[in-house]
Amino acid sequence: MGHNHSHNHHNHGTKNIALAFFLNLGFCIVELIGGILTNSIAILSDSLHDFGDSIALGLAWIFQKKSEQKPNNRYTYGYKRFSLLSAIINSIILVAGSGFVLYESIKRIIEPADTNAQGMFLLAILGVVVNGFAILRLRKGDSVNERVVSLHLMEDVLGWVAVLIGSIVMIFVDVPVLDPILSVAIACYILYNVYRNLKTIFHVILQRKPDEIDEEKIKESLLHIPDVTDIHDLHIWTLDSEYNVLTVHLVLKDKQSLENQQKKRSQAHAILKEMGIQHATIEIEYQGEECEWCENSI
């Protein structure tokens, strides 16, 4: 059950990212033409930034598909972490894109340029609708990859909201400096979110225990299994922020038949599944036995 659930999540994630890719690429072309027609440096620089986004989304789509491949003798846990690789590349592209937006915005604060406010207004509405639709799809996703892709689109939506507000104000008042000031605020917001996502990615790569897994509760529940007197060599990590893995040694009071050992394992597996562990390896030991792995355990 856990495996199918995870596989469906990944499959759903791939479709969402594919949709975001095609929407973004199509809109880039519209944006490029619109930027030339309205003489808006904001829109033209955003179209260039969006082409970078399209490359990032294409990579995210390829890596997300790759992450769905089944385990083999070279990648025994499967390819789930390939989606993390994509999230890292996307985060780097987001940082570069935000840096570019900051550079262009500061230039426009120093030297404001005249633009076609009505044209910007119409393009901004289209931008908010297209990117907003893609975000609604991706926000349902669970993977770090989908979250980073969602951040790309959130950056675009916020950028278009800024253009929308700026264009409405500029229709009535001549304040061209407003658009780049809003762009600077949005770029800073995006950089903050990139930092948060990278933190999550590095926690996964460095095999930190997932925050949502309660280690103390797991220990307590396993010790409630009849005849289990101790547990040790407990390790918990996650492959991709969705698929959680655990290994543990259960110490039994006295020697048990193979059938009873299997019962204890089954009880432990049921408890761990309830607590968000998708893959568990459980070793049985007996009181007084020396554990050859224990010097490395916590």
Short mmCIF file of the C-alpha atoms (twelve columns), coordinates in Angstrom:
data_MODEL
# 
_entry.id   MODEL 
# 
loop_
_atom_site.group_PDB 
_atom_site.id 
_atom_site.type_symbol 
_atom_site.label_atom_id 
_atom_site.label_alt_id 
_atom_site.label_comp_id 
_atom_site.label_asym_id 
_atom_site.label_seq_id 
_atom_site.Cartn_x 
_atom_site.Cartn_y 
_atom_site.Cartn_z 
_atom_site.pdbx_PDB_model_num 
ATOM 1   C CA . MET A 1   0.000  0.000   0.000   1 
ATOM 2   C CA . GLY A 2   2.736  2.470   1.024   1 
ATOM 3   C CA . HIS A 3   4.667  1.828   -2.205  1 
ATOM 4   C CA . ASN A 4   1.665  2.395   -4.483  1 
ATOM 5   C CA . HIS A 5   0.732  5.547   -2.601  1 
ATOM 6   C CA . SER A 6   4.268  6.894   -3.078  1 
ATOM 7   C CA . HIS A 7   4.342  5.864   -6.745  1 
ATOM 8   C CA . ASN A 8   1.023  7.641   -7.430  1 
ATOM 9   C CA . HIS A 9   2.410  10.783  -5.756  1 
ATOM 10  C CA . HIS A 10  5.464  10.691  -8.038  1 
ATOM 11  C CA . ASN A 11  3.336  10.048  -11.134 1 
ATOM 12  C CA . HIS A 12  1.047  12.927  -10.223 1 
ATOM 13  C CA . GLY A 13  4.118  15.105  -9.624  1 
ATOM 14  C CA . THR A 14  5.493  14.347  -13.106 1 
ATOM 15  C CA . LYS A 15  2.193  15.350  -14.772 1 
ATOM 16  C CA . ASN A 16  2.054  18.573  -12.735 1 
ATOM 17  C CA . ILE A 17  5.627  19.522  -13.675 1 
ATOM 18  C CA . ALA A 18  4.992  18.690  -17.375 1 
ATOM 19  C CA . LEU A 19  1.934  20.973  -17.327 1 
ATOM 20  C CA . ALA A 20  3.970  23.765  -15.681 1 
ATOM 21  C CA . PHE A 21  6.718  23.349  -18.319 1 
ATOM 22  C CA . PHE A 22  4.373  23.685  -21.327 1 
ATOM 23  C CA . LEU A 23  2.441  26.585  -19.773 1 
ATOM 24  C CA . ASN A 24  5.668  28.417  -18.963 1 
ATOM 25  C CA . LEU A 25  7.237  27.870  -22.389 1 
ATOM 26  C CA . GLY A 26  4.083  28.992  -24.235 1 
ATOM 27  C CA . PHE A 27  3.780  32.059  -22.042 1 
ATOM 28  C CA . CYS A 28  7.449  33.006  -22.598 1 
ATOM 29  C CA . ILE A 29  6.726  33.537  -26.309 1 
ATOM 30  C CA . VAL A 30  3.611  35.638  -25.526 1 
ATOM 31  C CA . GLU A 31  5.656  37.639  -23.005 1 
ATOM 32  C CA . LEU A 32  8.516  38.301  -25.441 1 
ATOM 33  C CA . ILE A 33  6.127  39.682  -28.078 1 
ATOM 34  C CA . GLY A 34  4.199  41.648  -25.412 1 
ATOM 35  C CA . GLY A 35  7.406  43.135  -23.997 1 
ATOM 36  C CA . ILE A 36  8.468  44.405  -27.442 1 
ATOM 37  C CA . LEU A 37  4.996  45.865  -28.159 1 
ATOM 38  C CA . THR A 38  4.680  47.645  -24.762 1 
ATOM 39  C CA . ASN A 39  8.355  48.750  -24.655 1 
ATOM 40  C CA . SER A 40  8.485  47.382  -21.085 1 
ATOM 41  C CA . ILE A 41  12.011 46.495  -19.911 1 
ATOM 42  C CA . ALA A 42  10.342 44.816  -16.908 1 
ATOM 43  C CA . ILE A 43  8.394  42.439  -19.158 1 
ATOM 44  C CA . LEU A 44  11.312 41.822  -21.557 1 
ATOM 45  C CA . SER A 45  13.706 40.993  -18.702 1 
ATOM 46  C CA . ASP A 46  11.005 38.766  -17.191 1 
ATOM 47  C CA . SER A 47  10.609 36.907  -20.502 1 
ATOM 48  C CA . LEU A 48  14.360 36.178  -20.488 1 
ATOM 49  C CA . HIS A 49  14.072 35.064  -16.866 1 
ATOM 50  C CA . ASP A 50  11.096 32.869  -17.844 1 
ATOM 51  C CA . PHE A 51  13.127 31.161  -20.586 1 
ATOM 52  C CA . GLY A 52  15.563 30.215  -17.805 1 
ATOM 53  C CA . ASP A 53  12.570 28.962  -15.823 1 
ATOM 54  C CA . SER A 54  11.449 26.856  -18.797 1 
ATOM 55  C CA . ILE A 55  14.866 25.171  -18.949 1 
ATOM 56  C CA . ALA A 56  14.624 24.549  -15.175 1 
ATOM 57  C CA . LEU A 57  11.098 23.125  -15.513 1 
ATOM 58  C CA . GLY A 58  12.225 20.881  -18.397 1 
ATOM 59  C CA . LEU A 59  15.034 19.526  -16.212 1 
ATOM 60  C CA . ALA A 60  12.606 19.065  -13.302 1 
ATOM 61  C CA . TRP A 61  10.290 17.068  -15.574 1 
ATOM 62  C CA . ILE A 62  13.136 14.811  -16.828 1 
ATOM 63  C CA . PHE A 63  14.499 14.185  -13.312 1 
ATOM 64  C CA . GLN A 64  11.044 13.609  -11.813 1 
ATOM 65  C CA . LYS A 65  10.385 10.938  -14.486 1 
ATOM 66  C CA . LYS A 66  13.790 9.407   -13.770 1 
ATOM 67  C CA . SER A 67  12.996 9.314   -10.033 1 
ATOM 68  C CA . GLU A 68  10.045 6.981   -10.751 1 
ATOM 69  C CA . GLN A 69  12.266 4.214   -12.155 1 
ATOM 70  C CA . LYS A 70  12.377 0.991   -10.161 1 
ATOM 71  C CA . PRO A 71  15.418 -0.115  -8.102  1 
ATOM 72  C CA . ASN A 72  18.131 -2.131  -9.876  1 
ATOM 73  C CA . ASN A 73  21.499 -3.681  -8.955  1 
ATOM 74  C CA . ARG A 74  23.252 -0.298  -9.291  1 
ATOM 75  C CA . TYR A 75  20.656 1.895   -7.555  1 
ATOM 76  C CA . THR A 76  19.252 -0.519  -4.983  1 
ATOM 77  C CA . TYR A 77  16.940 2.094   -3.422  1 
ATOM 78  C CA . GLY A 78  15.735 3.268   -6.835  1 
ATOM 79  C CA . TYR A 79  16.152 6.715   -8.375  1 
ATOM 80  C CA . LYS A 80  14.085 8.771   -5.934  1 
ATOM 81  C CA . ARG A 81  16.950 11.165  -5.130  1 
ATOM 82  C CA . PHE A 82  17.180 12.251  -8.778  1 
ATOM 83  C CA . SER A 83  14.264 14.591  -8.002  1 
ATOM 84  C CA . LEU A 84  16.528 16.244  -5.374  1 
ATOM 85  C CA . LEU A 85  19.227 16.786  -7.986  1 
ATOM 86  C CA . SER A 86  16.679 18.652  -10.071 1 
ATOM 87  C CA . ALA A 87  15.599 20.717  -7.041  1 
ATOM 88  C CA . ILE A 88  19.247 21.778  -6.459  1 
ATOM 89  C CA . ILE A 89  19.742 22.791  -10.129 1 
ATOM 90  C CA . ASN A 90  16.422 24.667  -10.056 1 
ATOM 91  C CA . SER A 91  17.389 26.475  -6.852  1 
ATOM 92  C CA . ILE A 92  20.658 27.622  -8.476  1 
ATOM 93  C CA . ILE A 93  18.701 28.877  -11.522 1 
ATOM 94  C CA . LEU A 94  16.283 30.693  -9.176  1 
ATOM 95  C CA . VAL A 95  19.188 32.409  -7.394  1 
ATOM 96  C CA . ALA A 96  20.693 33.459  -10.755 1 
ATOM 97  C CA . GLY A 97  17.267 34.637  -12.001 1 
ATOM 98  C CA . SER A 98  16.608 36.628  -8.822  1 
ATOM 99  C CA . GLY A 99  20.074 38.181  -9.098  1 
ATOM 100 C CA . PHE A 100 19.282 39.215  -12.674 1 
ATOM 101 C CA . VAL A 101 15.918 40.718  -11.624 1 
ATOM 102 C CA . LEU A 102 17.635 42.639  -8.776  1 
ATOM 103 C CA . TYR A 103 20.279 44.000  -11.174 1 
ATOM 104 C CA . GLU A 104 17.682 45.100  -13.767 1 
ATOM 105 C CA . SER A 105 15.385 46.556  -11.069 1 
ATOM 106 C CA . ILE A 106 18.148 48.656  -9.478  1 
ATOM 107 C CA . LYS A 107 19.091 49.956  -12.945 1 
ATOM 108 C CA . ARG A 108 15.448 50.949  -13.548 1 
ATOM 109 C CA . ILE A 109 15.212 52.638  -10.119 1 
ATOM 110 C CA . ILE A 110 18.194 54.816  -11.117 1 
ATOM 111 C CA . GLU A 111 16.909 55.437  -14.664 1 
ATOM 112 C CA . PRO A 112 13.101 54.868  -14.912 1 
ATOM 113 C CA . ALA A 113 11.824 54.102  -18.449 1 
ATOM 114 C CA . ASP A 114 8.483  55.046  -20.098 1 
ATOM 115 C CA . THR A 115 6.214  52.097  -20.843 1 
ATOM 116 C CA . ASN A 116 2.774  51.307  -22.261 1 
ATOM 117 C CA . ALA A 117 0.821  50.942  -18.984 1 
ATOM 118 C CA . GLN A 118 -2.414 49.636  -20.638 1 
ATOM 119 C CA . GLY A 119 -0.522 46.887  -22.491 1 
ATOM 120 C CA . MET A 120 1.347  45.961  -19.300 1 
ATOM 121 C CA . PHE A 121 -1.991 45.753  -17.440 1 
ATOM 122 C CA . LEU A 122 -3.454 43.233  -19.954 1 
ATOM 123 C CA . LEU A 123 -0.275 41.112  -20.036 1 
ATOM 124 C CA . ALA A 124 -0.112 41.121  -16.221 1 
ATOM 125 C CA . ILE A 125 -3.659 39.724  -15.913 1 
ATOM 126 C CA . LEU A 126 -2.771 36.943  -18.371 1 
ATOM 127 C CA . GLY A 127 0.478  36.252  -16.446 1 
ATOM 128 C CA . VAL A 128 -1.286 35.959  -13.088 1 
ATOM 129 C CA . VAL A 129 -3.976 33.615  -14.515 1 
ATOM 130 C CA . VAL A 130 -1.581 31.270  -16.404 1 
ATOM 131 C CA . ASN A 131 1.022  30.946  -13.633 1 
ATOM 132 C CA . GLY A 132 -1.614 30.932  -10.882 1 
ATOM 133 C CA . PHE A 133 -3.317 27.912  -12.497 1 
ATOM 134 C CA . ALA A 134 -0.004 26.002  -12.637 1 
ATOM 135 C CA . ILE A 135 0.734  26.837  -8.961  1 
ATOM 136 C CA . LEU A 136 -2.664 25.509  -7.832  1 
ATOM 137 C CA . ARG A 137 -1.782 22.181  -9.470  1 
ATOM 138 C CA . LEU A 138 1.725  22.005  -8.030  1 
ATOM 139 C CA . ARG A 139 0.816  23.050  -4.485  1 
ATOM 140 C CA . LYS A 140 -0.904 19.673  -4.063  1 
ATOM 141 C CA . GLY A 141 2.478  17.989  -4.653  1 
ATOM 142 C CA . ASP A 142 4.616  16.564  -1.838  1 
ATOM 143 C CA . SER A 143 8.097  16.304  -3.331  1 
ATOM 144 C CA . VAL A 144 10.845 18.883  -2.795  1 
ATOM 145 C CA . ASN A 145 11.125 19.027  -6.588  1 
ATOM 146 C CA . GLU A 146 7.472  20.098  -6.931  1 
ATOM 147 C CA . ARG A 147 7.915  22.656  -4.135  1 
ATOM 148 C CA . VAL A 148 10.928 24.225  -5.888  1 
ATOM 149 C CA . VAL A 149 9.079  24.260  -9.236  1 
ATOM 150 C CA . SER A 150 6.094  25.803  -7.455  1 
ATOM 151 C CA . LEU A 151 8.483  28.471  -6.157  1 
ATOM 152 C CA . HIS A 152 9.545  29.277  -9.742  1 
ATOM 153 C CA . LEU A 153 5.909  29.863  -10.634 1 
ATOM 154 C CA . MET A 154 5.209  31.770  -7.407  1 
ATOM 155 C CA . GLU A 155 8.062  34.103  -8.366  1 
ATOM 156 C CA . ASP A 156 6.389  34.629  -11.760 1 
ATOM 157 C CA . VAL A 157 2.943  35.245  -10.231 1 
ATOM 158 C CA . LEU A 158 4.338  37.753  -7.737  1 
ATOM 159 C CA . GLY A 159 6.269  39.410  -10.556 1 
ATOM 160 C CA . TRP A 160 3.062  39.772  -12.561 1 
ATOM 161 C CA . VAL A 161 1.156  41.050  -9.529  1 
ATOM 162 C CA . ALA A 162 3.877  43.707  -9.237  1 
ATOM 163 C CA . VAL A 163 3.494  44.577  -12.939 1 
ATOM 164 C CA . LEU A 164 -0.311 44.650  -12.482 1 
ATOM 165 C CA . ILE A 165 -0.151 47.020  -9.467  1 
ATOM 166 C CA . GLY A 166 2.500  49.131  -11.166 1 
ATOM 167 C CA . SER A 167 0.519  49.370  -14.435 1 
ATOM 168 C CA . ILE A 168 -2.733 50.348  -12.630 1 
ATOM 169 C CA . VAL A 169 -0.912 53.115  -10.730 1 
ATOM 170 C CA . MET A 170 0.924  54.249  -13.899 1 
ATOM 171 C CA . ILE A 171 -2.348 54.491  -15.866 1 
ATOM 172 C CA . PHE A 172 -3.393 57.267  -13.430 1 
ATOM 173 C CA . VAL A 173 -0.050 58.608  -12.129 1 
ATOM 174 C CA . ASP A 174 3.360  58.747  -13.827 1 
ATOM 175 C CA . VAL A 175 5.462  56.736  -11.325 1 
ATOM 176 C CA . PRO A 176 7.589  54.358  -13.442 1 
ATOM 177 C CA . VAL A 177 9.921  53.724  -10.454 1 
ATOM 178 C CA . LEU A 178 7.165  51.718  -8.679  1 
ATOM 179 C CA . ASP A 179 7.572  48.577  -10.828 1 
ATOM 180 C CA . PRO A 180 11.312 48.033  -10.109 1 
ATOM 181 C CA . ILE A 181 10.825 48.719  -6.367  1 
ATOM 182 C CA . LEU A 182 8.180  45.939  -6.195  1 
ATOM 183 C CA . SER A 183 10.498 43.667  -8.250  1 
ATOM 184 C CA . VAL A 184 13.304 44.084  -5.660  1 
ATOM 185 C CA . ALA A 185 10.928 43.084  -2.822  1 
ATOM 186 C CA . ILE A 186 9.760  39.988  -4.762  1 
ATOM 187 C CA . ALA A 187 13.344 38.899  -5.603  1 
ATOM 188 C CA . CYS A 188 14.246 39.097  -1.874  1 
ATOM 189 C CA . TYR A 189 11.153 37.015  -0.965  1 
ATOM 190 C CA . ILE A 190 12.122 34.350  -3.545  1 
ATOM 191 C CA . LEU A 191 15.744 34.194  -2.316  1 
ATOM 192 C CA . TYR A 192 14.474 33.624  1.246   1 
ATOM 193 C CA . ASN A 193 12.300 30.695  0.039   1 
ATOM 194 C CA . VAL A 194 15.179 29.232  -1.994  1 
ATOM 195 C CA . TYR A 195 17.261 29.234  1.206   1 
ATOM 196 C CA . ARG A 196 14.472 27.331  3.044   1 
ATOM 197 C CA . ASN A 197 14.155 24.736  0.258   1 
ATOM 198 C CA . LEU A 198 17.930 24.218  0.008   1 
ATOM 199 C CA . LYS A 199 18.011 23.642  3.776   1 
ATOM 200 C CA . THR A 200 15.409 20.840  3.348   1 
ATOM 201 C CA . ILE A 201 17.369 19.342  0.401   1 
ATOM 202 C CA . PHE A 202 20.651 19.287  2.346   1 
ATOM 203 C CA . HIS A 203 18.928 17.721  5.362   1 
ATOM 204 C CA . VAL A 204 17.818 14.875  3.054   1 
ATOM 205 C CA . ILE A 205 21.250 14.474  1.421   1 
ATOM 206 C CA . LEU A 206 23.000 14.480  4.813   1 
ATOM 207 C CA . GLN A 207 20.511 11.828  6.035   1 
ATOM 208 C CA . ARG A 208 19.054 13.898  8.864   1 
ATOM 209 C CA . LYS A 209 15.991 12.403  10.541  1 
ATOM 210 C CA . PRO A 210 12.797 13.809  8.952   1 
ATOM 211 C CA . ASP A 211 11.212 16.404  11.272  1 
ATOM 212 C CA . GLU A 212 7.757  14.830  11.013  1 
ATOM 213 C CA . ILE A 213 8.994  11.478  12.380  1 
ATOM 214 C CA . ASP A 214 8.805  11.223  16.189  1 
ATOM 215 C CA . GLU A 215 11.758 9.040   17.207  1 
ATOM 216 C CA . GLU A 216 10.792 8.884   20.894  1 
ATOM 217 C CA . LYS A 217 7.256  7.766   20.028  1 
ATOM 218 C CA . ILE A 218 8.679  5.048   17.739  1 
ATOM 219 C CA . LYS A 219 10.944 3.753   20.538  1 
ATOM 220 C CA . GLU A 220 8.076  3.802   23.035  1 
ATOM 221 C CA . SER A 221 5.698  1.950   20.654  1 
ATOM 222 C CA . LEU A 222 8.258  -0.739  19.759  1 
ATOM 223 C CA . LEU A 223 9.004  -1.357  23.440  1 
ATOM 224 C CA . HIS A 224 5.284  -2.064  23.965  1 
ATOM 225 C CA . ILE A 225 5.531  -5.171  21.741  1 
ATOM 226 C CA . PRO A 226 5.348  -8.253  24.069  1 
ATOM 227 C CA . ASP A 227 8.806  -9.728  24.957  1 
ATOM 228 C CA . VAL A 228 10.716 -6.732  23.507  1 
ATOM 229 C CA . THR A 229 13.014 -5.530  26.324  1 
ATOM 230 C CA . ASP A 230 15.212 -3.081  24.429  1 
ATOM 231 C CA . ILE A 231 15.827 -1.458  21.057  1 
ATOM 232 C CA . HIS A 232 19.066 -0.066  19.664  1 
ATOM 233 C CA . ASP A 233 20.934 0.748   16.455  1 
ATOM 234 C CA . LEU A 234 17.925 2.836   15.402  1 
ATOM 235 C CA . HIS A 235 18.503 4.912   12.252  1 
ATOM 236 C CA . ILE A 236 15.894 6.975   10.404  1 
ATOM 237 C CA . TRP A 237 16.375 8.914   7.171   1 
ATOM 238 C CA . THR A 238 14.485 9.841   4.029   1 
ATOM 239 C CA . LEU A 239 15.287 9.222   0.377   1 
ATOM 240 C CA . ASP A 240 13.499 12.247  -1.097  1 
ATOM 241 C CA . SER A 241 11.517 13.924  1.741   1 
ATOM 242 C CA . GLU A 242 8.553  11.570  1.052   1 
ATOM 243 C CA . TYR A 243 9.938  8.020   1.274   1 
ATOM 244 C CA . ASN A 244 11.180 7.365   4.841   1 
ATOM 245 C CA . VAL A 245 13.552 4.527   5.738   1 
ATOM 246 C CA . LEU A 246 14.349 2.965   9.137   1 
ATOM 247 C CA . THR A 247 16.651 0.251   10.474  1 
ATOM 248 C CA . VAL A 248 16.476 -1.065  14.054  1 
ATOM 249 C CA . HIS A 249 17.509 -3.977  16.288  1 
ATOM 250 C CA . LEU A 250 14.802 -5.409  18.561  1 
ATOM 251 C CA . VAL A 251 16.072 -7.211  21.698  1 
ATOM 252 C CA . LEU A 252 13.788 -10.060 22.869  1 
ATOM 253 C CA . LYS A 253 13.632 -11.396 26.434  1 
ATOM 254 C CA . ASP A 254 14.347 -15.032 25.532  1 
ATOM 255 C CA . LYS A 255 14.770 -17.349 22.567  1 
ATOM 256 C CA . GLN A 256 11.724 -17.499 20.292  1 
ATOM 257 C CA . SER A 257 10.632 -19.781 17.486  1 
ATOM 258 C CA . LEU A 258 11.022 -18.448 13.929  1 
ATOM 259 C CA . GLU A 259 7.262  -18.079 13.763  1 
ATOM 260 C CA . ASN A 260 7.216  -15.892 16.905  1 
ATOM 261 C CA . GLN A 261 10.138 -13.817 15.647  1 
ATOM 262 C CA . GLN A 262 8.209  -13.178 12.445  1 
ATOM 263 C CA . LYS A 263 5.151  -12.137 14.496  1 
ATOM 264 C CA . LYS A 264 7.268  -9.564  16.384  1 
ATOM 265 C CA . ARG A 265 8.628  -8.256  13.089  1 
ATOM 266 C CA . SER A 266 5.132  -7.997  11.621  1 
ATOM 267 C CA . GLN A 267 3.909  -6.083  14.694  1 
ATOM 268 C CA . ALA A 268 6.886  -3.735  14.435  1 
ATOM 269 C CA . HIS A 269 6.293  -3.182  10.686  1 
ATOM 270 C CA . ALA A 270 2.618  -2.344  11.333  1 
ATOM 271 C CA . ILE A 271 3.592  0.217   14.020  1 
ATOM 272 C CA . LEU A 272 6.249  1.804   11.790  1 
ATOM 273 C CA . LYS A 273 3.897  2.050   8.795   1 
ATOM 274 C CA . GLU A 274 1.414  3.936   10.991  1 
ATOM 275 C CA . MET A 275 4.203  6.345   11.934  1 
ATOM 276 C CA . GLY A 276 5.160  7.297   8.389   1 
ATOM 277 C CA . ILE A 277 7.941  4.780   7.649   1 
ATOM 278 C CA . GLN A 278 7.721  3.308   4.145   1 
ATOM 279 C CA . HIS A 279 10.683 0.913   4.328   1 
ATOM 280 C CA . ALA A 280 11.945 -0.784  7.517   1 
ATOM 281 C CA . THR A 281 14.698 -3.345  8.177   1 
ATOM 282 C CA . ILE A 282 14.305 -5.051  11.563  1 
ATOM 283 C CA . GLU A 283 16.900 -7.342  13.136  1 
ATOM 284 C CA . ILE A 284 16.040 -9.606  16.066  1 
ATOM 285 C CA . GLU A 285 18.492 -10.125 18.945  1 
ATOM 286 C CA . TYR A 286 18.279 -11.681 22.430  1 
ATOM 287 C CA . GLN A 287 19.210 -10.382 25.853  1 
ATOM 288 C CA . GLY A 288 22.887 -10.966 26.670  1 
ATOM 289 C CA . GLU A 289 23.861 -11.225 23.000  1 
ATOM 290 C CA . GLU A 290 26.683 -9.005  21.825  1 
ATOM 291 C CA . CYS A 291 25.702 -6.710  18.941  1 
ATOM 292 C CA . GLU A 292 28.566 -6.478  16.455  1 
ATOM 293 C CA . TRP A 293 27.170 -3.242  14.932  1 
ATOM 294 C CA . CYS A 294 26.462 -1.449  18.189  1 
ATOM 295 C CA . GLU A 295 29.681 0.518   18.483  1 
ATOM 296 C CA . ASN A 296 28.401 2.633   15.574  1 
ATOM 297 C CA . SER A 297 24.910 3.034   17.001  1 
ATOM 298 C CA . ILE A 298 23.543 5.929   19.023  1 
# 
